[in-house]
Amino acid sequence: MAGNSFGTAFRFTTWGESHGPAIGCVVDGAPPRLPLAEADLQVWLDRRRPGQSRFTTQRQEPDQVRILSGVFEGKTTGAPIHMMIDNVDQRSKDYSDTKDKFRPGHADYTYWKKYGIRDYRGGGRASARETTMRVAAGGVARVVLSHTLGVAFSVRGALVQVGPHAIDRSRWDWSAVDDNPFWCPDRQAAQMWEGYLDGVRKAGSSAGAVIEVVASGVPAGLGEPIYDKLDADLARAMMSINAVKAVEIGAGLAAAALSGEDNADEMRMADGQVKFLSNNAGGILGGISTGQDIVCRFAVKPTSSILSPRRTVDLQGHDTEISTKGRHDPCVGIRAVPVGEAMMACVLADHLLRHRAQCVVTGA
C-alpha cells in the first residue's frame, strides 16, 4: 500500500491499524542535536487522546508514546526517529456484525474494491486512530520550528463551528480554548454546543465541524512557487485527515464575494518593515509565506458511525441495512483540532528546512 508518507525534507511515515497491537511512525529529516524527549510529544498526544469528555469516543487509550530510535542522550542524532504507541482498549467484537456489510460513509467499500480485502475491525488503516501518529510527528515538527524560529512561533487550533452553529468571531478569545471540551474560542458558543451535542449523542446521530488553525511567527519566504506552494501543501495535508471534505486558506470561499479592492491586502512601511493592513490571503501569496499569520480552515463531515439504521449492501451483493455499534465520536471534528495543528506544524517544518537548503547562500 503506497501513500503512507508525507513531506519532503521533513518526512514522516505512519504504520499500524486501529485494532492491531500498536501504531507508530518514523520521522526522517529532523536536524541533529535538537533536545527531544517523550514528554515533548506526550503533551500534544494528551490533547488528542479519546475518552476525555462525553462528546468523544469512550475508547480508553493512554496513548503513551515511546521513542525507539533517533534520540541519544536527550538529543536528536539526525537518524530516523521511530515512535510507537501500544493499542490497549480494542473491542473488535463490536464490529463482528458489520464485517460482511459496507458501512455508508466509511471507506469499507472503496478499500474492498481496491484491495479485495479489508480490516473490518474499526476500519483498520482507514480509522482515525492513524492520526495519533500524525500528532506525534507534529510534536517533532514543533521542536524543529521552535528551535529555529524562537518563542514568537506558535501553532494554535480552534473549533469554530459544530453542525450549523458557528462561533461569534467578535467574542474570539484564545484563552477560552483550553477551558472547554471543544477547543472553542467563544465561551458562549461552547455552552450552546454542549446542549446541541447532547441531543445529537442521545439520538445516536452525529454532527460535522469546522476547525481553524493559525500559525504565528512564521517568517516571509517559506514555500515553493508553482506545484509546491505552501498553501497547496497545507490543503493536501488537511485533506489527508480522515473525514475532511473541504479546506480554506485565508478568506477562502468568501473571497469570491469580495471586490478586488476589498480582497487586496494593502501594505505600508512600519518601523522599517512591511506591514499588511489585512490578511485575506491567509499569510500566503504566490505560494510563499508573507510573514503574517497563516490561517487555514477545514471542514469535517459528520461521523459516519451512527446508531440509526442505514441502507447498504453486503459482500455477497445483497441489499441490507446496517447500524453501527461500539464507541464513536458524536462529532469527530473535536479531536481533529490537535491533528490539524500537527499537520500545519509538519508542513511548516518541511518548508522551513527546504527553504534553508535552497537559500543558504543568499541568507534570504
C-alpha positions in Angstrom: 0.0 0.0 0.0 1.6 3.3 -1.1 0.8 6.7 0.2 1.8 6.3 3.8 4.4 9.0 3.9 4.1 12.8 3.9 6.7 15.6 3.4 10.0 16.1 1.5 12.8 17.4 3.7 10.8 16.7 6.9 9.1 13.4 6.1 7.1 11.0 8.2 5.6 7.6 7.6 2.9 6.1 9.7 2.0 2.4 10.2 -0.5 0.3 12.1 -4.2 -0.4 12.3 -6.9 0.7 14.7 -7.3 -2.7 16.3 -3.8 -4.0 15.8 -1.3 -4.4 18.6 0.3 -1.0 18.1 0.6 2.1 15.8 3.7 4.1 15.0 5.5 6.4 12.7 9.1 7.1 11.5 10.2 10.8 11.1 13.1 11.4 8.8 14.9 14.7 8.2 14.9 16.2 11.7 18.1 18.1 12.2 20.6 16.7 14.7 21.3 18.0 18.3 17.8 19.2 19.0 16.6 18.4 22.5 13.8 15.8 22.3 12.1 13.6 24.9 8.9 11.6 25.0 7.4 14.3 27.3 7.8 16.8 24.5 5.4 14.7 22.4 3.1 13.4 25.1 1.8 16.9 25.8 0.3 17.0 22.3 -0.9 13.4 22.3 -2.8 14.0 25.5 -4.8 16.7 23.8 -6.0 14.3 21.1 -6.5 11.3 23.4 -10.0 9.8 23.4 -12.4 9.4 26.3 -11.8 12.9 27.8 -15.4 14.0 27.7 -18.9 12.7 26.9 -18.6 14.3 23.5 -15.8 12.0 22.2 -15.5 8.2 21.9 -15.1 6.4 25.2 -12.4 4.2 24.0 -9.7 4.4 26.7 -6.3 4.7 25.2 -3.5 6.2 27.3 -1.5 6.9 24.1 1.8 6.7 25.8 4.5 7.2 23.2 7.9 5.5 23.1 10.9 6.8 21.1 12.7 3.8 19.8 15.4 5.4 17.7 16.9 8.7 16.5 17.5 10.2 20.0 20.6 9.8 22.1 21.3 11.4 25.5 18.2 13.6 25.1 19.1 14.9 21.6 18.2 14.0 18.0 21.0 12.3 16.1 19.9 13.1 12.6 18.8 9.4 12.2 15.2 8.4 11.6 13.1 8.9 14.7 10.9 5.9 15.3 7.9 6.3 17.7 5.4 3.7 18.8 2.1 3.6 20.8 0.5 0.4 22.0 -3.2 -0.1 21.4 -4.7 -1.3 24.7 -8.5 -0.9 24.5 -9.6 -2.6 21.3 -13.1 -4.1 21.2 -13.0 -5.9 17.8 -16.2 -7.9 18.7 -18.1 -4.6 18.3 -17.6 -5.0 14.6 -18.4 -8.6 14.1 -22.0 -7.8 13.0 -20.7 -5.5 10.2 -17.8 -7.5 8.9 -19.7 -8.5 5.8 -21.5 -5.2 5.3 -20.3 -1.9 3.9 -20.9 1.0 6.3 -22.2 4.0 4.4 -19.9 7.0 4.6 -16.9 4.8 5.5 -14.1 3.5 3.3 -15.2 -0.1 3.6 -16.5 -0.4 0.0 -13.6 1.5 -1.6 -10.9 -0.4 0.3 -12.6 -3.7 -0.7 -12.8 -2.7 -4.3 -9.2 -1.6 -4.4 -7.5 -4.4 -2.5 -10.0 -7.2 -2.4 -9.6 -7.4 1.4 -10.3 -5.1 4.3 -9.7 -4.9 8.0 -13.3 -4.5 9.3 -12.1 -4.0 13.0 -12.7 -0.3 13.4 -11.8 0.5 9.8 -8.2 -0.8 10.1 -5.9 1.5 8.3 -8.7 3.9 7.4 -9.5 4.6 11.1 -8.9 8.0 12.6 -6.7 6.1 15.1 -3.9 6.6 12.5 -4.0 10.4 13.2 -2.5 9.7 16.6 0.9 9.3 15.0 0.5 12.4 13.0 0.2 14.3 16.3 3.5 12.6 17.4 5.2 13.6 14.2 3.8 17.1 14.7 5.4 17.2 18.1 8.8 16.6 16.5 8.0 19.3 13.9 7.2 21.8 16.7 10.6 21.2 18.2 12.3 21.9 14.9 10.2 25.1 14.4 10.5 26.4 17.9 14.3 25.8 18.0 14.7 27.7 14.7 12.0 30.4 15.0 12.0 31.1 18.7 9.3 31.9 21.2 7.4 34.1 18.8 6.4 30.9 16.8 3.1 29.1 17.7 0.5 26.8 16.0 -2.9 27.0 17.6 -6.2 25.4 16.5 -9.8 26.0 17.5 -13.2 24.6 16.7 -15.2 27.4 15.1 -18.4 25.6 14.0 -20.3 22.5 15.1 -23.1 21.4 12.8 -24.9 24.6 11.7 -23.8 26.5 14.8 -20.8 28.8 14.2 -19.0 31.0 16.8 -19.3 34.8 17.0 -15.8 36.0 15.9 -16.2 39.2 17.9 -16.0 37.0 21.0 -12.9 35.2 19.9 -10.6 34.5 22.9 -7.7 32.2 22.6 -7.6 31.8 26.4 -11.0 30.1 26.3 -9.8 27.3 24.0 -8.4 25.2 26.9 -11.4 25.9 29.2 -14.0 23.8 27.4 -14.1 20.3 25.8 -14.5 21.7 22.3 -11.3 23.8 21.9 -13.8 26.7 21.3 -12.6 30.3 21.4 -16.1 31.6 22.1 -17.3 30.6 25.6 -21.0 31.3 24.8 -20.9 29.1 21.7 -19.2 26.3 23.7 -22.1 26.3 26.2 -24.6 26.1 23.4 -22.7 23.3 21.8 -23.0 21.2 24.9 -26.8 21.0 24.7 -26.7 20.6 21.0 -24.3 17.7 21.0 -26.0 16.0 24.0 -29.1 15.8 21.8 -27.1 14.5 18.8 -25.4 11.9 21.0 -28.6 10.7 22.7 -30.3 10.4 19.3 -27.4 8.1 18.1 -26.6 10.6 15.4 -23.5 12.8 14.6 -22.5 16.3 13.6 -19.9 17.9 11.4 -17.5 20.7 12.3 -15.1 23.4 11.1 -11.6 23.7 12.5 -9.4 26.8 12.2 -5.6 26.5 12.6 -3.4 29.6 12.9 0.4 29.7 12.7 2.1 32.8 14.1 5.7 33.9 13.9 6.3 32.3 10.5 8.9 34.3 8.5 8.2 35.5 5.0 9.7 33.4 2.3 8.6 29.8 3.1 7.0 27.8 0.2 7.9 26.9 -3.3 6.3 28.5 -6.5 4.0 26.6 -8.8 3.5 23.0 -7.8 4.8 23.0 -4.2 3.1 26.1 -3.0 2.8 26.4 0.8 -1.0 26.7 0.6 -1.2 23.8 -1.8 0.8 21.6 0.6 -1.4 22.8 3.5 -4.5 22.0 1.6 -3.1 18.5 0.8 -2.1 18.0 4.5 -5.5 18.9 5.8 -7.4 17.0 3.1 -5.5 13.9 4.1 -7.0 13.9 7.6 -9.8 11.4 8.0 -13.3 12.8 7.3 -12.1 16.2 5.9 -14.1 17.4 2.9 -13.0 21.0 2.4 -10.1 23.3 3.1 -9.9 27.1 3.0 -6.9 29.4 3.2 -7.4 32.9 4.5 -10.7 34.3 3.3 -11.2 31.1 1.4 -14.6 30.7 -0.4 -15.7 34.1 0.9 -13.0 35.8 -1.3 -15.3 35.1 -4.3 -17.8 37.6 -2.9 -15.2 40.3 -2.3 -14.3 43.1 -4.7 -10.8 43.4 -5.9 -10.4 46.5 -3.6 -11.6 44.7 -0.5 -9.7 41.5 -1.2 -6.3 43.2 -1.8 -4.1 43.1 1.3 -2.7 46.6 1.2 0.8 47.4 2.6 2.6 50.2 4.4 6.0 50.5 6.0 6.2 50.5 9.8 9.5 50.6 11.7 11.4 49.6 8.6 9.2 46.6 8.0 6.4 45.8 5.5 3.1 45.8 7.3 -0.1 44.3 5.8 -3.3 46.1 6.5 -5.5 43.0 6.2 -4.9 39.2 5.7 -7.4 37.9 3.2 -4.6 35.9 1.7 -4.2 33.9 4.9 -0.5 34.7 5.2 0.4 33.2 1.8 0.9 35.0 -1.6 2.1 33.1 -4.7 2.5 30.0 -2.6 5.1 31.8 -0.3 4.5 33.0 3.2 4.2 36.7 3.8 5.2 36.9 7.4 1.6 37.3 8.6 -0.4 34.7 10.5 -1.0 31.6 8.3 -4.7 30.9 8.6 -6.2 27.6 7.4 -9.7 26.1 8.0 -11.1 22.7 7.2 -14.5 21.1 7.3 -15.1 17.6 8.9 -18.1 15.6 7.9 -20.5 14.1 10.5 -19.1 10.9 12.0 -20.3 8.1 9.7 -20.7 5.6 12.6 -24.3 6.2 13.8 -26.9 4.0 15.5 -29.7 4.9 13.1 -30.3 2.0 10.6 -29.0 2.9 7.1 -29.4 1.1 3.8 -26.4 -0.7 2.4 -25.2 -3.8 0.6 -23.1 -6.8 1.7 -20.2 -8.7 0.3 -22.5 -11.1 -1.5 -24.2 -8.2 -3.3 -27.5 -8.3 -1.3 -29.4 -5.2 -0.2 -29.5 -4.9 3.6 -29.5 -2.5 6.5 -26.8 -1.6 9.0 -26.5 0.3 12.3 -23.0 0.8 13.8 -22.4 -0.3 17.3 -19.4 0.4 19.5 -17.8 3.6 20.8 -17.8 6.6 18.4 -17.5 10.3 18.4 -20.8 12.2 18.0 -18.5 15.0 16.5 -15.2 13.7 15.3 -14.2 17.3 14.5 -13.5 17.9 18.2 -10.4 15.6 18.2 -9.4 16.9 14.8 -8.2 20.2 16.3 -4.8 18.8 17.5 -4.5 16.8 14.3 -4.9 19.9 12.2 -2.3 21.7 14.4 0.1 18.8 13.9 -0.3 18.8 10.1 0.3 22.5 10.0 3.5 22.1 12.0 4.7 19.3 9.7 4.2 21.3 6.6 5.9 24.4 8.0 8.9 22.3 9.3 9.2 20.7 5.9 9.2 24.1 4.1 11.5 25.7 6.6 14.1 23.0 6.0 13.6 23.2 2.2 14.0 27.0 2.3 17.2 26.9 4.3 18.7 24.3 2.0 18.0 26.4 -1.1 18.5 29.9 0.1 21.5 29.4 2.4 23.8 31.4 0.1 21.7 34.5 -0.1 20.7 34.3 3.5 17.1 35.1 2.5 
